[in-house]
Amino acid sequence: LDSRDQKRQHAALEAKQRRTERQREAFTVRVLVRNYLDHISGKLRTWKETERIFNLYVLPEIGSLPVSDVDLKAVRKVLGRLDGRPAMKKNTQAACRSCWGWHDPTGSNPWKAERVPVPKPRERTLTQAELRALLQRLDTEADPGRDGVELLLLTGCRRAEVMEAKRAEFH
């Protein structure tokens, strides 16, 4: 090959490397999360909570990072914000681990490397006297959320089940 052909090949290789680099930088955590949420919405009943976790804890910290740059340091940056909140830390790690596993099932998943302690189960419940006092207090309130809280106490349903229920679901 003459020098002109070598220069052309070299320029083409450099252009290809620049394109690859731009594509890598364009595929950020924010893009990955958006694609993942589009994939799970309607399939997982917890997708709204997963979306909330990403919006509150993950995207503000590492949303602009290219996915390929997420390493153990980035994982610890996200999970470090949740020190003192072991249940949310565990849920955040689980959501991220699932997202990365969906993106690249056979690749390395930096979210698997970090160990998160299991949260302690709650032990305290309201006594009957406390429940009675709370229900009496609710009767005197004019707050619009009063009926939802009362329904929670009387049925033992989950908060999301009660607060997201439609009027047509009640008889």
N, C-alpha and C positions, 0 to 999 in steps of 0.2 A: 504494500500500500504506500502511496506517496503521502507526503506530509499534509496535503489538502484533505485527503480522505481520513487520515488520522485525526485531524482537527475537527472534521464533521462528526466523526464517531464520538470523539471526546465531548463535543458540545451536546450531542444527542443524549449521551449518558448523563451528563450534568443536568440537562433539562428533565430527564426522567427522574433523577434523584430529587430535584426540587419539587416536581409534581407529587412524588411519593411523600415527601416531607410535609407539603401543604395538606395532602389528604389525611395524613396521620394527625396533624395539628387540628384539622377541622373535625375529626371524630373525638369530640370531648365527652367528658362524663355526662354533661347536660344532654347531649344528643343521645347517648346510650340510654340514659334514664327515660327520656321521652319515648324512644322506641320500645323499651321494656314495658313502660306503663301502657302504651298503646296495645301491646301484645297481651297483657294480663287483664286489662279492663274488660269487665263482663265475664271473665273466666274464673277469676279468684274473687271470692266475696270480700276479701280484705284489701282489695286494690286501692281503695280510697285512703286507708290508713297507711299503706305502703307509699302512696303518693305524698301524703303529709310528712312522713318520715324523711323522704328524699328532699322535699322542699324546705323543711326546717333544719335538718342536721347535715345532710350530705352536700347538696348543691351550693350552699353558701361557703362551704369550706373548700371543696375541690371541683366544683361544677365546670370551671374553665380549663381544667387540666386535660390534656389528651389522655385517653383511656390507657394507652400504652405506658404512660408515666406514673400511673397509680401503683404505688409500692407500699411496703409496710409502714413507712414514714407517713404517707398520706392517710392510710387506714387509722393509724394512731392519732393523727390530727383530728379526724372526724370523731373517733370514739373517745378521745380525751375530753372533748366538750361535754361528754355525758358522764363524767366521773360523779359518783354520788347518786346516779340514777341507773342502777343495775338492770332493771327491767327494760328501760328504753334503750340502753346500750346493747343488750342482747337482741332486741327487736331490730335495731338499726343494722347490726352486723348480719342478722339473718336476711334482711331485705337486700342488702348489698351483695351478700354471698349468692343469693338466688339470681340477682340481676347479672352478675359477672358469669355465673354458671350458665345462664341462658345465652349470654353473648358468645362465650367460648367454652363449650362443655369439656373440651379435652385440654385446654390451656391451663396456665397457672392462675390461681384465684388468690389474690393477696388477702382477701377477707377471711380465708380459712386459716391463715397462719397466726392470727391474733387470738389469744385465748381470752374469753370474756367470762367472768365468774357468773355462776347461776344465781339469780336473785333469790333472796329468802322469801318464803311464802308469808303472806299476811296472816297474822294471828288474831288481831282484834276484830271483834264484831260489836255492833250496838246491842246493848241490853234492852230488855223489853221496856223498862222505864225510859230509857233514852229514845227509843222508837216512839213511844207514846207521846213524850214531850215534843219531839220533832213534828209528829203529825198534828198535834194541837197548835204548834207554832205556825205550821203551814196553813191551817185554817184561817189564821188572822192576816196572812200576807195577801197582797194583791198582785204579786209578781206573775207574769205570764208563764214562767217555767215551773210554777208551783204544782200544776197538775201533773207534769212529767215526773217531778221528784216524788210526788205522792204515789204515782203509779209504779215507779221503781221500787219504792219501799213496800208496797202492798203485794206486788207480783214477784219480786226477785228477778225480774228480767234484766238482761244486759242493758247498759246505758244506751248504746247505739240502737238496739232494737226498739226501745221506747221512744227515743228522741227523733228517730228517722221514720217512725211509723206514719202511715197515711190514715186520714180520717176513715176511709173506706174499710180499713182493717178492723175497726171496732164495731160492735153490735150495740 
